[in-house]
């Protein structure tokens, strides 16, 4: 028995006997009467510079098989990054969001296939034609399937895939941002630790100078003003040391949070090296082609946003056209009513097409399509804006790093000169051609210059992290993506 079913709302349906009409012909007739919707495919070409102003040759470390921070050859830093990737809560959340979107994508694909179900319950209906009303219980299986001739299913697939792409980009962005922040804060901690060591020496030297002036006042070799000035410098040095200790503790606390630790590592509290010198490992200047920038997480997120918006246009477009489906069932009925006679117990089986189409909705579906098209245009404009900003940001961070890299070379050379000067001061003091006052003042000035060196090394490390973060490549990072981080206890 063929049945053409027109659905009006959720409950009322009109059934037409189509014994003499082919169900397949009805489907083809419906397809011929409507224009199928489609998912738009926007052109995403953006006018971008063909080469970088800083350098014409790409020397990006992001394409290396090794993680960029390992080039610094600092085992304490490597351990900190590993802990952060394992324990950081933001990264763990991003992984779970990715898992969620992947599951939803599978659910979307499954929703496009025929659905089968088991039914057990009453059946109360009004018969059509020369049938009577009937009441019976039913037990059996049914199925339904919406035929994918419009853009609805393609649009839904695009939207689900876009959500997965956004979640993947967010995961990589969370990891790269975390690593860059760990490297930056670690640099601040090392600088603060180095400055604490230098300030302790400055305090000791100023304490010695103050005591010498006090003794000199007693014999009339120095004035009371000299003593007051020496005491003032000692107080300033003590205050600077207290402030730097607080900065050091703050850096340790931030590293604890980033690495998901309840207590700091012992290596953070007691750095073994007497002086902090960055191992630059002969790093070349950065220069990144534009096609690498197009793989940044923010750019790829914008691309996925366009894909999602285009899918939404396809779905809203499909809502304007009829929906054609196929329904069927194999049921056992307690009572069957046929042509006015009642037959107890029997099997009901049928398969039939269904057709549902909108007639009048006060323009709701049309306005929803207009809204989705406007959102698509907005997402394209947002994508172009993000691309240009990404290029500018990368150019700026690379230029900043190259400048810092040139400065750190001079700083490293000056650090060696300071060490030699400190040795000469000690030799002069021991041989007697430098007085203790001159030696102490000289040593204090050398330590003050070391404070500047520590800040410059920290700034170089921050610039290095920013330059690597700015050129994050989604394709490479997906290949590097580690297993799911340890579950939070």
N, C-alpha and C positions, 0 to 999 in steps of 0.2 A: 504494500500500500504506500503510495507517495503522498506526502503532505507538505504543503507550502505554509510556513508559519510566519505571520507578521507579528512582531513583538511591539506592544505599545505600553511603555512603562515597565514595571517589574512583575505585575500580576496578570493583567488582562491580555489575552492573546486571541487572535482570530485564526481559525484553521480553515483551509480550503482543500477540498479533496482534489488531488491531482493524479488520479489513476490514469488518465489519458494523456497526461503531460509529462514528459521526461524531466526528472529532477536535474539532470545534467544540462538540459536545454535552458532551464530557468537560471542556472548559475551563469551560463554564457550570456544569456540575455541581460542579466544584471550587470555583468562586466561591460557589456557594450553600451549600456546606458549612462555609465559614469566615467569621469576622467580620473585616473588614479593619481593620488598625491605623490610627492617625491621629496626626498631629503636633499636640501641644497648642499653644494660643495663649494664653499667660498675660496677665492684665490687669496692665499696668505702671503704673497710676495711683498716684502717690505724693502724700501730703498735703504740700503746700508752701505757703509764705506767698504771699498774693496780691499783696503789694507790699513794697518794700524799706523798711527803717526809715530809711535815710539820705536818701532822696529819693523822691518819688512819680512823678517824670518820668524817663524813660530818656534819658540823654545819652551813651550808650556810643559811644566812638569806633570800636569794632570793626565797626560797621555801615557805616563810611565806605568809599568806594572807595579812599582813600589808605591806605597802610600807616601804622600808628599811630606808629611811631618817627620818621617823616618830619615830623611836626608839630613836632619839636624844632628843625628847620631847622639841623641840624649835618651838613655834607657829609662830615666825617671819620667820623662815626658811621654815616652811610648807606653809605659805602664798606665799613666793617667788617662790617656786617650782610650786604651783598651778597657779600662774600668768604666769610663763614661759611656762607651758604646754598649757595654753589657748591662749597666745598672740605671742609666738615665731614664727617668719616668716619661719625659716628653717623647723620646725615641720609642719607648715601649708602647705608648699610646698610638703613635703613628703606625707602628706595625699592626696593631689590633684594628685600626681603621682600615688599613689595606686588606687585612683578612676579611673584614666585614664587607667591603666593596666587592671583593672577589666572589664571596658567597652570594651577594645580591646579583652579580652579573650572571652567575650560574642559574639563579632562580629566574631571572629574566628570560634566559634562553630556554629554560624548561617550560615557562609559561606559554611559549609559542607552539608547543606540541600538544597533541590531543590529550585531554584529561579523562581519566577513567576513575570511576568511583563505585562504591558499594552502597546500595540504598536498602533501607529496611524501615517501613512505616506505612501509614495509611495513604490511600489515594482517593481523593474526593473530587469529582469533576462533573462538568455538564457536557454530555455528549453532543456531537454535531450531526447534521444531516438527519437521518431517520433513527439515530441512536437515542437511548434513554440516559437519564442521569444514573450514575453508578457510585457505589461506595465499596471499597475493598482494601485489603492490605496487600502490600507489594514487597517482594524480596528479589533482589537481583543486581545487575550491573548496568551503569549508563556511562555515556561518554559524550563530550562536546568538543568542537574544534572550530576556531574562527579562521577562515581561509585567508592567508596573507597576500592579498592582491593589492592592497594599498601600502602606503609608506609607514604605517603605524609600527609594524614589527621592526622594520629597519631603523626607524627613529628610536625605538626603545632600546635596541641593541647598541646604537651609537651612544645613547645617554648612559647606559650601564658601563660601556667600555670607557667613556670619558670619566666617569666617577672612579674607575680603577686607575686610570692614568693620573688623575689628580691626586689620589691617595698615594700612588707610587712616587710622584714628584714631591709630595709633602714629606714622605718618609726620607727620601734622599736629602731634601732641604733641611729636615730636622737633624739628620746625621752630620751634614757638612757644617751647618751652623754651630752644632754642639762642638765639633772638633775644632773649628776656628776659635770658639770662645774658650775652650780648654787651653789651647795653645796661647791665646792672648793672656788669660789669667795666670797661667803658669809663668809666662814672661814677667808679669807684674810681681809674682811671688819671688822669683829669682832676683829681680831687680831690688825688691824691698829687702830681701835677705842680705844681698850684697851691700846695700846702703846701711843696713843695721850694723854690719861688721865694720864698715868704714866710719860710721858715726861713733861707735864705741871707741875707736882709736882716736878720733878727733876729740872726744870728751876727755880721754886719758891725756892727750897732748895738752889740751887747754887746762886740765887740772894741774899738770906739771908746771906750765907757765904761770898759773895763778900762785902756786906755792913758791915758785922762785921769786916772784914780785913781793910776796909777803915777807920772805926772808930778807929781801933787799931793802925794804922799808925800814926794818929794824936797824940796819947799819947805815942808812941814809943814802943808799945807791939807787933808790927809786922813789917816786912820789906816790902819794895816796891815790892820785888820779890814775896812775898806771895800774894800781891794784884794782880799782873799781872797774876799769875797762876790761881787765883780764877776767874779773869775776863775771861781768856781764856776758862776755863771750862764752864762758863756761856754762852759764845758765841757758843761753841760746842753744848751745850744743846739746845740753841735757834735754831741753824741750823738743828739739828736732829728733832726738833718739826716741823719746816717748811716742811722738807722733808716728814715726816710721815703724815702731813695733806694732802700733794699732793697725797701720796699713797692712803690715805683714800678716797679722792675725785675720784681717778681713779677707785677704786673698786666699788664705787657707780655708776659711769658711766657705767661700764661693766655690773653691775646688771640691770641697766636700759635697756640696749640693749638686754640682755638675756630675760628679762621679757616683752619686747615690750612696755615699759613705756616712756612717754615724760618727766616725772618728778619723782624723787625717792619717795618712801613711807616715811612718817614721822617717822616710826619706824626705818628706816635705818639711819636717821639723829640724832635721839636721843634715844639711847639704854637706857632703864630704869635701867638695872642691874648695880650696881656699879663695879662689876668685872665679867669678862667672864669666866665661868667654864662649860665645856662640860658635858652634862648629858649622860654618857656612857650607862646607862640602863643595866649594867651587860652584855655587849655584849660578846658572846663567840668568841674564835679564829676561823678564817675561815679555812675550808678545803673542797674542792669540788671534787667529783668523776668525772672521765673523761666523763662519759655519760652526765653530765650536761654541760660540755664544748662543747660537740658536738651540743648543742642547742643554742650556741652563734650566734648573727646575722651575723658576718663575716663568720663563718663556714657554716651557712645555705645559705648565699649568694653564697658561693663557690659551694655548692651542687646544687643550682638552676642553676648556670652557667654550670655545667656538664649536667644537664637535658636539658638546652637550646641547648648546643652543640650537644648532642645526637639527639635531635629533628631535628637539621639542617642536620645531617648526613642522617637521614631518608628521609627528603625532597629532598636532593640532590641525594640520591639513587633512589628515585621514578622518578626523571626526566629522568633517563636512560631508562625507560620502557614505553610502550604505555599507552595512556590515553583513557579510555573508558567512554563514557558518554551517556546520554539519553536526547533527545530533542523532543519537541512537541509544538503544537500550535493549537489554534482554532481562525481562522481569517475570517472576512467578506471581500470579495474582490469585488471591483467595476467591474472587468472584469476577467473572467476565460477562459483560452485557453486550450482546450482538443482535441487532435488528429486532429488538423487543423481547428477545428470549434470554434467559439467564443460564449460563453454564458454570457450574462450580469448578473451581480449581483449573488453572491452565497457564500456558506460557504466552506472554506478550513480547513480541520483538518487532522493532521498527528501526529504520534509518531514514532520515529526511533532512533536506536543506532548510536553513532558516535565513530570513532576510529582515534586517531592521535598518530603517533609515530615518534621519531627522526630517521633520516637516516644518515646524515653527518653534523657535526658541528665543525670540525677541533679539536676535543678533548676538547671543552669548558666544556661540562657537566661532563666529566670524571675528569678534573682538578678541577672543583668546588667540586666534591665529595672528591677528594684527600685533598683539602684545608679544608673541613669540618671535615674530619677524623683527620687531623693534629691539628685542633683547639680543638677537643675532647680530644686528648692525652694531649695537653697543659693544658686544664682546669682540667684534673685529677691530673696532677703534681702540678698545682697551689692549688688545694684543699688539697692535702697532705701537702704541705708547709704551708698553712694557719692553718691547724689543729695543726701542731707541734708548730707554732708560738703562737697560741692561748693558748695551754697548757703551754708553757714557760712563756708567759705574765701573765697568771693567777697565776702560781706558784710564780713568782717574786712579783706581787702585794700583794698576800696573805702573803708571807714572810715579805714584807715591812710593811704591816699593823700589823702583829703580833709583830714585833719588836717595832713599834711605840706604840702599845697598852701597852706593858710592860713599855715603857718609860713614858707614860702619867700617869700611876699609881704613879710612883715616883714623877712626876711633881705635881700631885694633892696633894700629901702629903707635898711636899716642900712648896707649895702655902699656906697651912694651917700654916706651921712653920713660914713663912714670916709674915703672919698676926699677929701671936703671938709676933714675934720680934718687929713689928711696935708698937704694944700696949705697950710692955715693954719700948721701947724708949720714948714714950710719958709720961709714968709713971715716968721714971728716970728723964726726963726734969722737970716735975712738982715738984718732990720731991727734986731736986737740986743735986743729985749725978751724973748727966750727964750735961755737959755744953751745951749751945745752939749749939756750933760748932760741938761737938761730936754727938749730936742728929740729926742735919741737915745732917751731913755726913752719919750717919747710915741709915737715912730714904732714902737718895739718892741712896745708895747701894741696899737697899731693892727694890726700884722701878726699878733699872737697872736689877735686877734679874727677876722682873715681865715681863720685855720686852722679856726675853728668854722664859718664860712660855707661853706668848701669841703666839710666833712663833711656839712653840712645839704643842700647841693645834691646830693651823692652819694646821700644817704638819700632825697631826693625822687625822684631818677631811678630808684633801686631800687624805690621804692613805685609809681612810674608803670609800670614794666615788670611788676611783680607784678599790678597791677590789670588791665592789658591781657591778661596771660597767663590770669588767672582767668576772664575772660569770652570766651575763645576760642570762636568759633562755627564748628562743623564745616561747615555749609552754605556760609558765606561763604568759609572757607579752602579748601574743595574747588574753588571757582571761581577762587581766586587761585593755586592750586597751579602752581608753575613746572614747566618741563621737567626731565627727569632731570639731576642734577648731573654735573659733569665727571667722567670716569672717573679713578680714582686711579692715578697712575703708580707 
